[in-house]
């Protein structure tokens, strides 16, 4: 039991180390207007998924860093349940792309093909989920 508590505590600490700084940086960037500027730039693409432009930040963090960082960034945006569900499904398909593509390549898989497949599926699932969970465009 002690071993399980120790491992659980360690996992919580690791997640805490990733999520809290990300949340703080997102809050700071929001106060400086950077999040809004990114939102304006990404709004045309993100509108395909009925998401605000700012939702591009957790998508990019999830694809290029990891899901935990994306979750922390997502928490600071104040999105609806449907928007969070849509983003979660998209990130479930395409997350940690650099790391996982490298692992797939070293395992002998056709990594580029799988990378493209994951990205296309994330876009298709995001589009479909936005129609089911979000309703009309923001």
TIVO-2410 file (N, C-alpha, C; in nm, 3 decimals):
# residues 138
REC num residu      c1      c2      c3 atome chaine
REC   1      X   0.082  -0.119   0.000     N      A
REC   1      X   0.000   0.000   0.000    CA      A
REC   1      X   0.087   0.126   0.000     C      A
REC   2      X   0.193   0.123   0.078     N      A
REC   2      X   0.284   0.238   0.080    CA      A
REC   2      X   0.345   0.263  -0.058     C      A
REC   3      X   0.378   0.152  -0.124     N      A
REC   3      X   0.438   0.164  -0.257    CA      A
REC   3      X   0.341   0.232  -0.353     C      A
REC   4      X   0.213   0.192  -0.347     N      A
REC   4      X   0.112   0.252  -0.433    CA      A
REC   4      X   0.092   0.399  -0.403     C      A
REC   5      X   0.090   0.434  -0.275     N      A
REC   5      X   0.077   0.575  -0.237    CA      A
REC   5      X   0.196   0.656  -0.284     C      A
REC   6      X   0.314   0.597  -0.273     N      A
REC   6      X   0.435   0.668  -0.317    CA      A
REC   6      X   0.431   0.691  -0.467     C      A
REC   7      X   0.393   0.586  -0.542     N      A
REC   7      X   0.386   0.602  -0.687    CA      A
REC   7      X   0.277   0.701  -0.728     C      A
REC   8      X   0.163   0.692  -0.661     N      A
REC   8      X   0.055   0.786  -0.690    CA      A
REC   8      X   0.095   0.930  -0.659     C      A
REC   9      X   0.163   0.947  -0.547     N      A
REC   9      X   0.211   1.081  -0.510    CA      A
REC   9      X   0.311   1.134  -0.611     C      A
REC  10      X   0.398   1.046  -0.658     N      A
REC  10      X   0.497   1.087  -0.758    CA      A
REC  10      X   0.427   1.129  -0.887     C      A
REC  11      X   0.328   1.052  -0.930     N      A
REC  11      X   0.254   1.084  -1.052    CA      A
REC  11      X   0.182   1.218  -1.038     C      A
REC  12      X   0.120   1.240  -0.923     N      A
REC  12      X   0.054   1.369  -0.898    CA      A
REC  12      X   0.153   1.484  -0.904     C      A
REC  13      X   0.271   1.463  -0.848     N      A
REC  13      X   0.374   1.567  -0.850    CA      A
REC  13      X   0.418   1.598  -0.992     C      A
REC  14      X   0.437   1.495  -1.073     N      A
REC  14      X   0.478   1.515  -1.213    CA      A
REC  14      X   0.371   1.593  -1.288     C      A
REC  15      X   0.245   1.555  -1.272     N      A
REC  15      X   0.136   1.626  -1.339    CA      A
REC  15      X   0.125   1.769  -1.289     C      A
REC  16      X   0.144   1.788  -1.161     N      A
REC  16      X   0.140   1.921  -1.101    CA      A
REC  16      X   0.249   2.009  -1.161     C      A
REC  17      X   0.369   1.952  -1.179     N      A
REC  17      X   0.481   2.026  -1.237    CA      A
REC  17      X   0.453   2.071  -1.379     C      A
REC  18      X   0.373   1.995  -1.452     N      A
REC  18      X   0.343   2.030  -1.591    CA      A
REC  18      X   0.225   2.125  -1.600     C      A
REC  19      X   0.119   2.095  -1.528     N      A
REC  19      X  -0.004   2.170  -1.547    CA      A
REC  19      X  -0.004   2.308  -1.483     C      A
REC  20      X   0.048   2.320  -1.363     N      A
REC  20      X   0.042   2.450  -1.294    CA      A
REC  20      X   0.122   2.557  -1.370     C      A
REC  21      X   0.247   2.531  -1.409     N      A
REC  21      X   0.317   2.635  -1.486    CA      A
REC  21      X   0.247   2.671  -1.617     C      A
REC  22      X   0.189   2.571  -1.684     N      A
REC  22      X   0.118   2.599  -1.809    CA      A
REC  22      X  -0.002   2.689  -1.782     C      A
REC  23      X  -0.077   2.658  -1.677     N      A
REC  23      X  -0.193   2.739  -1.643    CA      A
REC  23      X  -0.151   2.883  -1.610     C      A
REC  24      X  -0.042   2.899  -1.539     N      A
REC  24      X   0.008   3.033  -1.503    CA      A
REC  24      X   0.052   3.109  -1.628     C      A
REC  25      X   0.124   3.042  -1.718     N      A
REC  25      X   0.169   3.107  -1.842    CA      A
REC  25      X   0.049   3.146  -1.928     C      A
REC  26      X  -0.051   3.059  -1.936     N      A
REC  26      X  -0.171   3.091  -2.014    CA      A
REC  26      X  -0.243   3.211  -1.955     C      A
REC  27      X  -0.252   3.217  -1.824     N      A
REC  27      X  -0.316   3.332  -1.759    CA      A
REC  27      X  -0.238   3.460  -1.788     C      A
REC  28      X  -0.107   3.453  -1.778     N      A
REC  28      X  -0.022   3.569  -1.807    CA      A
REC  28      X  -0.036   3.613  -1.952     C      A
REC  29      X  -0.033   3.517  -2.045     N      A
REC  29      X  -0.049   3.549  -2.187    CA      A
REC  29      X  -0.187   3.608  -2.216     C      A
REC  30      X  -0.287   3.558  -2.144     N      A
REC  30      X  -0.421   3.614  -2.159    CA      A
REC  30      X  -0.427   3.758  -2.114     C      A
REC  31      X  -0.361   3.788  -2.003     N      A
REC  31      X  -0.360   3.925  -1.950    CA      A
REC  31      X  -0.282   4.019  -2.042     C      A
REC  32      X  -0.182   3.966  -2.112     N      A
REC  32      X  -0.102   4.048  -2.203    CA      A
REC  32      X  -0.165   4.062  -2.342     C      A
REC  33      X  -0.273   3.991  -2.367     N      A
REC  33      X  -0.341   3.999  -2.496    CA      A
REC  33      X  -0.289   3.902  -2.601     C      A
REC  34      X  -0.192   3.819  -2.565     N      A
REC  34      X  -0.134   3.725  -2.661    CA      A
REC  34      X  -0.236   3.617  -2.699     C      A
REC  35      X  -0.309   3.567  -2.600     N      A
REC  35      X  -0.409   3.462  -2.627    CA      A
REC  35      X  -0.515   3.516  -2.724     C      A
REC  36      X  -0.558   3.638  -2.703     N      A
REC  36      X  -0.658   3.698  -2.792    CA      A
REC  36      X  -0.602   3.717  -2.932     C      A
REC  37      X  -0.476   3.757  -2.944     N      A
REC  37      X  -0.414   3.775  -3.076    CA      A
REC  37      X  -0.405   3.641  -3.150     C      A
REC  38      X  -0.367   3.538  -3.078     N      A
REC  38      X  -0.363   3.403  -3.138    CA      A
REC  38      X  -0.504   3.361  -3.179     C      A
REC  39      X  -0.600   3.394  -3.094     N      A
REC  39      X  -0.739   3.362  -3.124    CA      A
REC  39      X  -0.788   3.426  -3.251     C      A
REC  40      X  -0.755   3.551  -3.271     N      A
REC  40      X  -0.796   3.623  -3.393    CA      A
REC  40      X  -0.730   3.558  -3.515     C      A
REC  41      X  -0.602   3.525  -3.504     N      A
REC  41      X  -0.530   3.466  -3.617    CA      A
REC  41      X  -0.582   3.326  -3.652     C      A
REC  42      X  -0.622   3.250  -3.552     N      A
REC  42      X  -0.663   3.110  -3.574    CA      A
REC  42      X  -0.814   3.092  -3.588     C      A
REC  43      X  -0.890   3.199  -3.569     N      A
REC  43      X  -1.036   3.190  -3.572    CA      A
REC  43      X  -1.092   3.130  -3.701     C      A
REC  44      X  -1.042   3.168  -3.820     N      A
REC  44      X  -1.100   3.111  -3.943    CA      A
REC  44      X  -1.088   2.958  -3.948     C      A
REC  45      X  -0.973   2.905  -3.909     N      A
REC  45      X  -0.955   2.760  -3.912    CA      A
REC  45      X  -1.037   2.692  -3.803     C      A
REC  46      X  -1.033   2.746  -3.682     N      A
REC  46      X  -1.102   2.682  -3.570    CA      A
REC  46      X  -1.254   2.691  -3.583     C      A
REC  47      X  -1.303   2.786  -3.663     N      A
REC  47      X  -1.448   2.797  -3.683    CA      A
REC  47      X  -1.503   2.674  -3.756     C      A
REC  48      X  -1.420   2.603  -3.830     N      A
REC  48      X  -1.461   2.479  -3.895    CA      A
REC  48      X  -1.513   2.381  -3.789     C      A
REC  49      X  -1.453   2.386  -3.671     N      A
REC  49      X  -1.489   2.296  -3.561    CA      A
REC  49      X  -1.582   2.365  -3.460     C      A
REC  50      X  -1.634   2.482  -3.498     N      A
REC  50      X  -1.721   2.561  -3.411    CA      A
REC  50      X  -1.655   2.593  -3.278     C      A
REC  51      X  -1.527   2.623  -3.286     N      A
REC  51      X  -1.448   2.656  -3.168    CA      A
REC  51      X  -1.393   2.797  -3.181     C      A
REC  52      X  -1.369   2.865  -3.069     N      A
REC  52      X  -1.305   2.996  -3.078    CA      A
REC  52      X  -1.159   2.980  -3.121     C      A
REC  53      X  -1.103   3.083  -3.176     N      A
REC  53      X  -0.965   3.078  -3.223    CA      A
REC  53      X  -0.866   3.041  -3.115     C      A
REC  54      X  -0.895   3.082  -2.990     N      A
REC  54      X  -0.805   3.052  -2.878    CA      A
REC  54      X  -0.791   2.901  -2.854     C      A
REC  55      X  -0.887   2.823  -2.900     N      A
REC  55      X  -0.882   2.677  -2.882    CA      A
REC  55      X  -0.766   2.615  -2.960     C      A
REC  56      X  -0.707   2.691  -3.053     N      A
REC  56      X  -0.591   2.640  -3.126    CA      A
REC  56      X  -0.472   2.619  -3.033     C      A
REC  57      X  -0.466   2.694  -2.924     N      A
REC  57      X  -0.353   2.682  -2.832    CA      A
REC  57      X  -0.347   2.542  -2.770     C      A
REC  58      X  -0.454   2.492  -2.707     N      A
REC  58      X  -0.445   2.356  -2.654    CA      A
REC  58      X  -0.427   2.250  -2.762     C      A
REC  59      X  -0.482   2.274  -2.880     N      A
REC  59      X  -0.463   2.177  -2.989    CA      A
REC  59      X  -0.314   2.167  -3.025     C      A
REC  60      X  -0.250   2.281  -3.042     N      A
REC  60      X  -0.108   2.280  -3.077    CA      A
REC  60      X  -0.023   2.223  -2.964     C      A
REC  61      X  -0.054   2.261  -2.840     N      A
REC  61      X   0.022   2.207  -2.726    CA      A
REC  61      X   0.005   2.056  -2.717     C      A
REC  62      X  -0.117   2.007  -2.738     N      A
REC  62      X  -0.141   1.864  -2.732    CA      A
REC  62      X  -0.071   1.788  -2.844     C      A
REC  63      X  -0.073   1.844  -2.963     N      A
REC  63      X  -0.009   1.777  -3.077    CA      A
REC  63      X   0.143   1.776  -3.065     C      A
REC  64      X   0.200   1.885  -3.018     N      A
REC  64      X   0.345   1.897  -3.020    CA      A
REC  64      X   0.414   1.873  -2.886     C      A
REC  65      X   0.342   1.887  -2.775     N      A
REC  65      X   0.405   1.864  -2.644    CA      A
REC  65      X   0.343   1.741  -2.581     C      A
REC  66      X   0.231   1.757  -2.509     N      A
REC  66      X   0.159   1.641  -2.455    CA      A
REC  66      X   0.019   1.682  -2.413     C      A
REC  67      X  -0.060   1.582  -2.382     N      A
REC  67      X  -0.201   1.603  -2.348    CA      A
REC  67      X  -0.215   1.680  -2.217     C      A
REC  68      X  -0.126   1.659  -2.124     N      A
REC  68      X  -0.137   1.725  -1.993    CA      A
REC  68      X  -0.118   1.876  -2.006     C      A
REC  69      X  -0.026   1.918  -2.089     N      A
REC  69      X  -0.006   2.059  -2.113    CA      A
REC  69      X  -0.129   2.118  -2.183     C      A
REC  70      X  -0.184   2.044  -2.277     N      A
REC  70      X  -0.305   2.090  -2.347    CA      A
REC  70      X  -0.421   2.103  -2.249     C      A
REC  71      X  -0.433   2.010  -2.158     N      A
REC  71      X  -0.540   2.014  -2.059    CA      A
REC  71      X  -0.528   2.137  -1.970     C      A
REC  72      X  -0.407   2.169  -1.930     N      A
REC  72      X  -0.386   2.288  -1.846    CA      A
REC  72      X  -0.421   2.415  -1.923     C      A
REC  73      X  -0.382   2.421  -2.049     N      A
REC  73      X  -0.414   2.538  -2.131    CA      A
REC  73      X  -0.564   2.548  -2.154     C      A
REC  74      X  -0.627   2.436  -2.175     N      A
REC  74      X  -0.770   2.431  -2.199    CA      A
REC  74      X  -0.847   2.482  -2.077     C      A
REC  75      X  -0.798   2.451  -1.959     N      A
REC  75      X  -0.865   2.493  -1.837    CA      A
REC  75      X  -0.872   2.643  -1.819     C      A
REC  76      X  -0.783   2.714  -1.881     N      A
REC  76      X  -0.780   2.860  -1.863    CA      A
REC  76      X  -0.863   2.934  -1.967     C      A
REC  77      X  -0.926   2.862  -2.060     N      A
REC  77      X  -0.999   2.928  -2.169    CA      A
REC  77      X  -1.148   2.944  -2.143     C      A
REC  78      X  -1.203   2.872  -2.046     N      A
REC  78      X  -1.345   2.884  -2.014    CA      A
REC  78      X  -1.437   2.837  -2.125     C      A
REC  79      X  -1.409   2.721  -2.182     N      A
REC  79      X  -1.491   2.668  -2.291    CA      A
REC  79      X  -1.609   2.589  -2.237     C      A
REC  80      X  -1.708   2.567  -2.322     N      A
REC  80      X  -1.826   2.489  -2.283    CA      A
REC  80      X  -1.793   2.340  -2.283     C      A
REC  81      X  -1.884   2.262  -2.228     N      A
REC  81      X  -1.864   2.118  -2.224    CA      A
REC  81      X  -1.852   2.057  -2.363     C      A
REC  82      X  -1.935   2.103  -2.456     N      A
REC  82      X  -1.929   2.053  -2.593    CA      A
REC  82      X  -1.797   2.087  -2.661     C      A
REC  83      X  -1.748   2.207  -2.636     N      A
REC  83      X  -1.620   2.249  -2.694    CA      A
REC  83      X  -1.506   2.167  -2.635     C      A
REC  84      X  -1.510   2.142  -2.506     N      A
REC  84      X  -1.405   2.062  -2.443    CA      A
REC  84      X  -1.410   1.918  -2.493     C      A
REC  85      X  -1.530   1.866  -2.511     N      A
REC  85      X  -1.544   1.730  -2.564    CA      A
REC  85      X  -1.487   1.720  -2.704     C      A
REC  86      X  -1.518   1.818  -2.787     N      A
REC  86      X  -1.465   1.820  -2.924    CA      A
REC  86      X  -1.313   1.825  -2.924     C      A
REC  87      X  -1.256   1.913  -2.844     N      A
REC  87      X  -1.110   1.922  -2.835    CA      A
REC  87      X  -1.049   1.793  -2.780     C      A
REC  88      X  -1.114   1.735  -2.681     N      A
REC  88      X  -1.063   1.610  -2.624    CA      A
REC  88      X  -1.061   1.498  -2.725     C      A
REC  89      X  -1.163   1.488  -2.806     N      A
REC  89      X  -1.166   1.386  -2.910    CA      A
REC  89      X  -1.058   1.410  -3.014     C      A
REC  90      X  -1.040   1.535  -3.051     N      A
REC  90      X  -0.935   1.568  -3.149    CA      A
REC  90      X  -0.797   1.532  -3.094     C      A
REC  91      X  -0.774   1.569  -2.968     N      A
REC  91      X  -0.643   1.540  -2.908    CA      A
REC  91      X  -0.624   1.391  -2.882     C      A
REC  92      X  -0.733   1.320  -2.864     N      A
REC  92      X  -0.722   1.175  -2.849    CA      A
REC  92      X  -0.668   1.109  -2.976     C      A
REC  93      X  -0.700   1.168  -3.089     N      A
REC  93      X  -0.652   1.114  -3.217    CA      A
REC  93      X  -0.509   1.159  -3.249     C      A
REC  94      X  -0.480   1.284  -3.218     N      A
REC  94      X  -0.350   1.340  -3.258    CA      A
REC  94      X  -0.287   1.411  -3.138     C      A
REC  95      X  -0.209   1.340  -3.062     N      A
REC  95      X  -0.139   1.398  -2.948    CA      A
REC  95      X   0.006   1.351  -2.949     C      A
REC  96      X   0.092   1.430  -2.892     N      A
REC  96      X   0.236   1.398  -2.882    CA      A
REC  96      X   0.290   1.344  -3.014     C      A
REC  97      X   0.265   1.417  -3.121     N      A
REC  97      X   0.297   1.367  -3.255    CA      A
REC  97      X   0.446   1.341  -3.276     C      A
REC  98      X   0.533   1.429  -3.227     N      A
REC  98      X   0.676   1.408  -3.247    CA      A
REC  98      X   0.724   1.282  -3.177     C      A
REC  99      X   0.689   1.269  -3.052     N      A
REC  99      X   0.736   1.155  -2.972    CA      A
REC  99      X   0.681   1.025  -3.028     C      A
REC 100      X   0.550   1.020  -3.051     N      A
REC 100      X   0.490   0.895  -3.095    CA      A
REC 100      X   0.531   0.858  -3.237     C      A
REC 101      X   0.553   0.955  -3.323     N      A
REC 101      X   0.599   0.925  -3.459    CA      A
REC 101      X   0.740   0.867  -3.453     C      A
REC 102      X   0.824   0.921  -3.367     N      A
REC 102      X   0.960   0.868  -3.350    CA      A
REC 102      X   0.956   0.726  -3.298     C      A
REC 103      X   0.870   0.698  -3.202     N      A
REC 103      X   0.857   0.563  -3.148    CA      A
REC 103      X   0.808   0.467  -3.256     C      A
REC 104      X   0.708   0.510  -3.332     N      A
REC 104      X   0.655   0.425  -3.439    CA      A
REC 104      X   0.761   0.395  -3.543     C      A
REC 105      X   0.839   0.497  -3.579     N      A
REC 105      X   0.945   0.478  -3.678    CA      A
REC 105      X   1.048   0.377  -3.627     C      A
REC 106      X   1.087   0.391  -3.501     N      A
REC 106      X   1.187   0.299  -3.446    CA      A
REC 106      X   1.132   0.158  -3.432     C      A
REC 107      X   1.000   0.144  -3.424     N      A
REC 107      X   0.939   0.012  -3.416    CA      A
REC 107      X   0.920  -0.051  -3.554     C      A
REC 108      X   0.952   0.025  -3.657     N      A
REC 108      X   0.943  -0.029  -3.793    CA      A
REC 108      X   0.812  -0.001  -3.863     C      A
REC 109      X   0.726   0.078  -3.803     N      A
REC 109      X   0.598   0.110  -3.866    CA      A
REC 109      X   0.617   0.220  -3.971     C      A
REC 110      X   0.519   0.235  -4.055     N      A
REC 110      X   0.520   0.343  -4.154    CA      A
REC 110      X   0.474   0.470  -4.084     C      A
REC 111      X   0.567   0.535  -4.020     N      A
REC 111      X   0.537   0.646  -3.930    CA      A
REC 111      X   0.472   0.764  -4.001     C      A
REC 112      X   0.520   0.800  -4.117     N      A
REC 112      X   0.464   0.914  -4.188    CA      A
REC 112      X   0.318   0.888  -4.226     C      A
REC 113      X   0.291   0.770  -4.273     N      A
REC 113      X   0.153   0.733  -4.309    CA      A
REC 113      X   0.062   0.740  -4.186     C      A
REC 114      X   0.109   0.687  -4.075     N      A
REC 114      X   0.030   0.691  -3.952    CA      A
REC 114      X   0.014   0.833  -3.899     C      A
REC 115      X   0.116   0.915  -3.915     N      A
REC 115      X   0.107   1.055  -3.874    CA      A
REC 115      X  -0.002   1.127  -3.952     C      A
REC 116      X  -0.001   1.110  -4.083     N      A
REC 116      X  -0.103   1.173  -4.168    CA      A
REC 116      X  -0.241   1.119  -4.131     C      A
REC 117      X  -0.252   0.989  -4.111     N      A
REC 117      X  -0.379   0.928  -4.074    CA      A
REC 117      X  -0.432   0.987  -3.944     C      A
REC 118      X  -0.348   1.000  -3.844     N      A
REC 118      X  -0.389   1.054  -3.714    CA      A
REC 118      X  -0.435   1.199  -3.728     C      A
REC 119      X  -0.365   1.277  -3.807     N      A
REC 119      X  -0.402   1.418  -3.824    CA      A
REC 119      X  -0.535   1.431  -3.900     C      A
REC 120      X  -0.551   1.353  -4.006     N      A
REC 120      X  -0.676   1.358  -4.082    CA      A
REC 120      X  -0.793   1.312  -3.995     C      A
REC 121      X  -0.774   1.204  -3.920     N      A
REC 121      X  -0.881   1.155  -3.834    CA      A
REC 121      X  -0.916   1.256  -3.726     C      A
REC 122      X  -0.817   1.326  -3.672     N      A
REC 122      X  -0.844   1.429  -3.571    CA      A
REC 122      X  -0.932   1.539  -3.631     C      A
REC 123      X  -0.904   1.578  -3.753     N      A
REC 123      X  -0.984   1.681  -3.819    CA      A
REC 123      X  -1.126   1.633  -3.848     C      A
REC 124      X  -1.139   1.510  -3.896     N      A
REC 124      X  -1.271   1.455  -3.927    CA      A
REC 124      X  -1.353   1.437  -3.799     C      A
REC 125      X  -1.292   1.380  -3.697     N      A
REC 125      X  -1.362   1.359  -3.570    CA      A
REC 125      X  -1.398   1.493  -3.506     C      A
REC 126      X  -1.308   1.590  -3.513     N      A
REC 126      X  -1.336   1.722  -3.460    CA      A
REC 126      X  -1.453   1.788  -3.530     C      A
REC 127      X  -1.457   1.777  -3.661     N      A
REC 127      X  -1.568   1.834  -3.737    CA      A
REC 127      X  -1.700   1.766  -3.699     C      A
REC 128      X  -1.700   1.633  -3.696     N      A
REC 128      X  -1.822   1.558  -3.663    CA      A
REC 128      X  -1.866   1.585  -3.519     C      A
REC 129      X  -1.772   1.586  -3.426     N      A
REC 129      X  -1.805   1.610  -3.286    CA      A
REC 129      X  -1.862   1.750  -3.266     C      A
REC 130      X  -1.809   1.846  -3.340     N      A
REC 130      X  -1.860   1.983  -3.325    CA      A
REC 130      X  -2.005   1.991  -3.368     C      A
REC 131      X  -2.045   1.911  -3.465     N      A
REC 131      X  -2.184   1.910  -3.510    CA      A
REC 131      X  -2.274   1.842  -3.407     C      A
REC 132      X  -2.220   1.745  -3.336     N      A
REC 132      X  -2.299   1.672  -3.236    CA      A
REC 132      X  -2.307   1.744  -3.102     C      A
REC 133      X  -2.195   1.803  -3.058     N      A
REC 133      X  -2.186   1.852  -2.922    CA      A
REC 133      X  -2.194   2.004  -2.906     C      A
REC 134      X  -2.169   2.079  -3.012     N      A
REC 134      X  -2.163   2.224  -2.995    CA      A
REC 134      X  -2.287   2.293  -3.051     C      A
REC 135      X  -2.340   2.244  -3.158     N      A
REC 135      X  -2.457   2.312  -3.215    CA      A
REC 135      X  -2.417   2.415  -3.317     C      A
REC 136      X  -2.475   2.534  -3.308     N      A
REC 136      X  -2.446   2.638  -3.408    CA      A
REC 136      X  -2.310   2.701  -3.383     C      A
REC 137      X  -2.255   2.757  -3.486     N      A
REC 137      X  -2.122   2.819  -3.479    CA      A
REC 137      X  -2.121   2.935  -3.380     C      A
REC 138      X  -2.006   2.955  -3.310     N      A
REC 138      X  -1.996   3.066  -3.213    CA      A
REC 138      X  -1.997   3.201  -3.279     C      A
***
